Amino acid sequence: MKLTSITKRYDDNTVFDNFNLTIQDNKITCILGKSGCGKTTLLNIIAHLTDYQGKTDVENEKISYIFQNQRLLNNLTVAGNLRYVLKNCNFSSNEIEEKINDILKLVKLKENKHMYPKQLSGGMAQRVSLARAFVYPSKILLMDEPFKGLDISLKKHIIKIFQDLFNNDKKTTIFVTHDIEEALLLADRIIVLGDGGIILLDKELESRDDALISNLRRNIYKIM
């Protein structure tokens, strides 16, 4: 994925000015940075949810987007929320039901498929959000702080489910977070953005060597 000469302004605030970035396919790229540096704006540019100047090469690509809140359709069941994103994907009814059952089994919600969002716990709703993103036949996955607000034990559980889903379907993933430890745990590549869309750090994690992770952690904390 390539972003070329991206410029984005909100009134007098320039978020990106002639910004260029290449994202590796089928890898997890984590975007870190202080509030207001443009992390979510970057996701919205990729998803074409905001206007901008410049060029991306994802105009015709299918994209899944996991937001900070789950944005489930309250009038649909768990299965109905998944069925909704598949209705225009040229699958037969039997194929759709098979895909829904398979993904719900992976996120351990197959027995809850007939429940409505208001009946779900926060962790269950987040698992539905993950299932919806992965059941959709997209090549690109955008994630905007999807684990924010979860307690530590629940976060570990949801992250493990995400890792299992990703290993089963390696979408090109751009993951925005404020949590350095999340990034160090999940990322194949970490980018730290500064004000004005300046890249302060860009590091590929070629291994999970303890010394490498420790050194990278120190460097990130210095500039965050």
GULO-676477 format. One record per atom (N, C-alpha, C, O): x, y, z. Coordinates in pm, whole numbers, plus 50000, padded with zeros to 5 digits. Example, Ala and Ser with C-alpha at 12.3 -4.5 7.8 and 13.67 -1.06 7.14 Angstrom:
GULO-676477
513194943150780/512304955050780/513204967050780/514244966850846/512854977550708/513674989450714/512905000350787/513415011450804/
end
This chain:
GULO-676477
500834988250000/500005000050000/500885012550000/501855013350075/500535022249914/501335034449906/500465046849925/499395048149865/500945055850011/500355069050026/501375078949970/502535079150012/500935087149876/501875095749804/501415110249810/500295113549772/502315118949858/502085133549860/500765137049927/499995145149875/500515131050043/499265133350114/499335146550192/500255148750270/498355155050167/498215167450242/496805168150299/495825166050227/496715171150428/495425172050495/495455183550594/496345184450679/494465192450581/494375203950672/492975204850730/491985201950663/492915208850857/491665212750920/491765227650950/492415231651046/491115235750869/491225250250881/492705254250875/493355252150772/493235259950983/494635264350982/495605253751033/496805256051040/495075242051068/495915231451123/496305221651012/495455214950955/497595220950984/498105211550884/498485198650954/499425198251033/497735187950924/497985174950985/499055167450907/499975161650965/498945167550774/499935161250686/500265170950573/499385177250515/501545171850543/502015180650437/502975172950348/504125170550383/502475168950231/503295161250136/503855148650200/505045145650190/502975141350265/503335129550344/503375117250254/502475115150172/504415109050269/504565096850190/504815085050282/505555086050380/504175073850250/504355061950333/504025049550250/503055049350174/504855039350266/504585026250207/504375016250319/505185015250411/503275008750310/502914998750410/503094984850349/502604982150239/503784976050422/504014962550372/502724954350374/501944955250469/502514946550270/501354937950261/501424926750364/502494921450393/500254923150418/500094911450505/500934912150632/501304901950690/501234924350675/501974926750799/501154935950889/500214942350844/501534936551017/500894945751111/501814957751132/502904956351186/501354969351090/502074981851111/501364989551220/500194993151205/502064992251331/501484999851442/501895014451432/503065017651410/500925023251448/501155037651445/500995043051586/499905042251644/502065048451642/502075054751773/502215069751757/502585074751650/501915076951863/502095091451862/501155098151959/500165092152003/501465110551994/500645118052089/499295121352027/499135121251905/498325124352111/497005128352063/497125140551972/497865149952003/496395140351861/496385151651769/497455151351662/497545160651583/498275140651658/499355140351560/498905134851424/499665135251327/497665129651417/497145125351288/496955110451270/496755105851158/497025102851379/496935088251367/495585083851309/495525076551211/494495088451372/493165084751324/492885090951188/492235084751104/493355103051167/493195109451036/493835101050927/493295099850818/494995095250957/495665086750859/494795074750822/494675071350705/494175068450922/493275057350894/492095061950808/491695055050713/491545073550841/490385078450767/490735082350623/489895081350534/491965086550601/492415089250464/492475076250385/492015075550272/493055065850446/493145052850379/491755047450347/491535041550241/490805049550441/489445044650423/488595054050338/487435051050309/489155065350297/488435075550220/487205080550294/486145082450235/487365082550426/486295088150508/486465103050530/485635109550594/487545108550477/487785122950485/488445127450356/489095119650287/488255140150324/488875145350203/490355148250227/490755150750341/491145147950123/492585150450132/493125153249993/492445150849893/494335158149989/495045159649862/496135149049857/496695145249959/496425144249738/497435133949721/496825121449663/495755121849602/497495110349681/497075098049616/497325085949706/498345085049774/496365076749704/496585063549764/496305053249655/495655056249555/496775041149676/496515030749576/495515020449628/495575008749591/494595025049716/493635015849776/492185019249738/491245014549803/492015027349633/490665031849597/489705020349574/488525021349609/490175009549515/489294998549478/489434986349569/488914975649538/490124988049680/490344976849771/489234976149876/488724986449921/488864964049915/487934962150026/488684964450157/489814959650175/488064971750248/488694975650374/487784972250491/486584975050488/488364966150595/487694964350723/488204975050819/489394978350816/487314980350904/487704991150995/487134987851133/485924986751150/488014986251231/487604984151369/487814997251444/488935001951458/486715003151491/486775016051558/486965014251708/486955003051759/487135025551779/487305024951924/486065019251992/486175011352086/484875023251944/483665016651990/483225006851882/483585008351765/482444996951920/482224985651831/481334988951711/481474982751606/480434998651725/479535002751617/478754990951559/478594989551438/478284982451648/477414971551605/476014976851580/475594986751640/475284970351490/473914974151459/472994967951564/472834955851570/472394976551646/471654971751763/470404963851728/469914955951810/469874965951607/468644958951569/468924945251506/467994938251467/470204941651497/470584928751439/471274920151544/471934925251635/471104907051531/471804897751619/473294897451587/473754903951493/474024889951666/475454888051638/475624882851496/476394888451418/474914872151463/475014866551327/474524876651224/475084877451114/473494884351258/472964894251165/473964905251134/474024909951020/474754909351234/475794919351210/476834914251111/477324921851028/477174901551121/478154895751028/477514893750890/478134896150787/476274889250891/475554887050765/475424900150687/475474900250564/475264911250760/475064924350697/476254928250609/476064933650500/477494925550654/478664929750577/478964920250462/479794923150376/478284908750461/478534898750356/477464898950247/477574891750148/476424907050265/475274905850177/475544909750033/474834905349943/476564918050009/476894922149872/478224916349825/478884922149739/478604904949879/479924899149849/479864887149755/480844879849740/478714885049692/478574874349592/478794860549650/479304851649581/478404858649776/478414845349836/476994839949837/476034847549847/476864826949826/475544820749839/475114821149985/475934823450074/473834818950009/473324818850147/474034808350231/474364810850347/474254796750173/474944786150247/476384790050279/476874787250388/477064796450183/478444800950206/478494811250317/479384811050402/477524820450316/477484830850420/477314824550557/478034828150651/476384815450570/476154809150701/477364800950746/477674800550865/478034794550652/479234786950687/480344796150736/481024793150834/480524807450666/481554817050707/481244822850845/482134824550927/479984825950869/479584831450998/479844821351109/480404824951213/479454809051089/479664798851192/481154796451218/481564794551332/481944796451111/483394794151125/484054805351205/484854802751294/483714817851172/484374829151240/483894830251384/484684833551473/482614827451409/482114827951547/482724816951632/482914818751752/483024805751570/483724795051642/485124799751682/485584796851792/485794806851592/487144811751620/487164821751735/488094821851816/486114830151743/486084840251851/485264835351971/484964842952063/484904822451968/484214815952081/482864822552113/482534825052229/482104825352006/480774831352023/479704823951944/478614829251922/480004811751901/479034804551818/477724802351892/476654802651831/477794800152022/476584797752101/475814810752127/474704810352179/476404822052092/475764835052119/475284841951991/474984853851993/475224834551882/474964840651752/473594847251743/473404856051659/472634843151826/471284848651819/471054859951921/469944865051934/472094863651993/471974874552089/472094888052019/472654889051910/471554898452083/471624912152031/472724919752106/473074916152218/473284930352042/474394937652105/474144941952249/475054941552331/472904946152281/472624950852417/472714939552519/472794942052639/472704927152472/472804915652562/474244911052584/474504901852662/475184917452515/476574913052519/477384921052620/477104932852644/478374914652678/479354922052759/480264929852665/480244927852544/481074938852723/481994946652641/482984938052565/483294940652449/483494927652633/484454918852568/483814910752457/484434908552353/482564906452477/481864898952373/481604907952252/481774903652138/481194920352278/480944929652168/482214932252088/482174933551965/483344933152158/484604935452087/484974923352003/485544924751895/484664911452052/484924899351972/484044898951848/484484894351742/482804903651859/481934904551741/482524914351641/482504911851520/483044925551691/483674935551604/484864929551529/485034931951410/485674921751600/486804914951536/486314904851432/486844904051321/485294897151469/484754887151377/484214893851251/484434888851141/483514904851267/482964912051152/484064916851059/483934916250937/485164921751116/486264926751035/486954915650957/487384917550844/487044903851019/487754892850954/486854884350864/487354877850772/485554884150889/484674876450801/484494883650667/484234877250565/484624896950668/484514904650544/485754901850459/486874902250511/485594899150329/486744895350245/487584907250202/487684910450083/488184913750300/489004925550274/490474921950271/490904911950329/491234930150202/492694928550203/493344937450307/494474934950350/492634947850349/493194957850439/492344958550566/491114958550559/493014959150681/492344960650810/492884972950880/494084974250903/491984982150915/492324994050992/491794992351133/490644988351153/492634995451231/492254993651372/492585006351450/493745010451456/491575012551510/491765025051583/491565022451732/490445023151783/492665019551800/492665016851944/491555007051985/490745010252071/491524995251924/490414985951949/490404979752089/489394974252131/491524980652161/491604974452293/491534984852405/491744981452522/491264997252370/491225008052468/490055005952565/488945002752524/490335007852694/489285007052793/489034993152848/488234991552941/489694983152793/489524969552845/490454967352964/491574972352966/489974959953065/490864956953176/491964947353129/491854941353022/492994946053209/494214939153165/493934924653124/494404920353018/493194917253205/492954903153173/492094901753048/492334892952965/491084910453033/490234909852915/491014913952791/490844908152684/491864924052805/492684928452693/493574917152642/493684915152522/494204909952734/495064898752695/494264888352617/494734882752518/493054885752664/492194875852599/491814880352458/491884872452364/491404892952444/490984898152313/492174898852217/492034895752099/493344902752267/494534903352183/494904889452131/495274887952015/494784879352218/495074865552174/494104861352063/494514854851967/492854864952076/491884861851970/492244869151842/492164863351733/492634881851853/493054889251735/494244882351668/494264880951545/495224878251746/496394871551689/496004858751616/496544855751509/495084851251674/494624838851608/493934842051476/494164835351375/493084852251476/492384856251353/493364860951247/493234857451130/494344868851289/495324874151194/496174862851136/496444862751016/496584853551218/497384842351168/496594833751070/497174827150984/495284833751085/494414826250994/494134833950865/493824827950762/494224847050870/493904855750755/494754868350766/494324878150827/495944868150707/496914878950725/496614890850635/497174892450527/495694899150684/495354911450614/496474921650635/497214920950733/496594931050542/497494942350560/496874951350666/495834957550643/497514952050783/496894958050901/497624970650944/498844970650961/496844981450962/497374993851019/496654996051151/495444997851155/497424995951258/496884995351393/497345007651471/498525009051502/496395016451502/496685028551578/496495025751727/495485019951768/497475029851807/497375027951952/498205038552024/499155044051968/497835041252149/498675049252239/499545040152326/500455044852395/499245027252323/499865017752415/501125011852353/501055003852260/502275015852405/503565011352352/503704996252364/504234989752274/503234990652476/503384976152496/502534968252396/502964957652350/501344973352362/500544966952257/501314966652126/501374956452058/501914977952092/502664978851967/503844969251966/504074962351867/504584968752076/505744959752083/505334945152076/506084936752026/504144942052126/503664928352126/503194923951987/503444912651945/502514932951915/501794929051794/502484932851664/502274926251562/503294943151665/503734949251540/504834941451469/505724935651532/504754941451337/505894937951253/506734950351224/507914949551191/506074962051237/506744974751213/506074985351299/504854985551310/506864994051360/506345004751444/506745018151385/507905020451352/505745026951371/505975040651324/505485050151433/504355048751480/506315059651472/505915069951566/505755083151490/506695088151429/504545088551496/504255101251430/504415112751526/504075111751644/504955123851475/505005136251550/504025146251492/503325143151396/503975158051549/503085168451499/503375171551353/504525171651310/502305174251278/502475177451137/502785165451050/503235167050937/502525153451103/502745141551021/504195137851000/504525130550906/505075142851087/506485139551077/506725125651137/506235122651246/507465117151066/507795103951118/509035105151207/510135108051160/508825102851337/509905103951434/510705091051446/511895091151480/510055079851417/510715066851426/509995057151332/508765057251322/510765048951265/510215038751175/511105026451186/512235026251136/510595016151254/511415004551284/510684991551254/509574989351303/511314983051174/510784969651152/511314960451261/512494960851295/510424952051315/510824942551419/511174929451351/510314921051325/512434927751324/512904915951252/512944903751342/513014892451294/512904905951472/512874894851567/512224899751695/511964911651710/511954890451787/511414893851919/512494892352025/512204889352141/513734894451984/514854893852076/514644903652191/514304915252167/514844899152313/514584907352431/515374920452429/514844930952465/516624919752388/517474931752385/516954941752282/516934953752307/516524936652166/515984945552062/514714952352111/514554964452094/513814944652173/512564950352222/512824960552331/512184971152335/513744957452420/514064966552530/514644979652478/514274990452526/515524978852382/516134990752325/515104999152249/515105011452259/514224992352175/513194999452101/512225006252196/511785017452172/511884999352305/510985005252406/511575018252460/510875028352471/512855017952494/513515030052548/513475041252445/513185052752481/513745038152319/513765048452216/512385054652196/512265066752175/511345046252202/509985051452184/509605060452301/509055071352280/509905056052424/509565064352540/510285077752538/509755087652589/511475078252480/512215090852473/511525101152386/511595113152413/510845096452281/510275106052185/508755107552196/508175116152129/508115099252280/506665100152296/506285110952398/505105113052425/
end
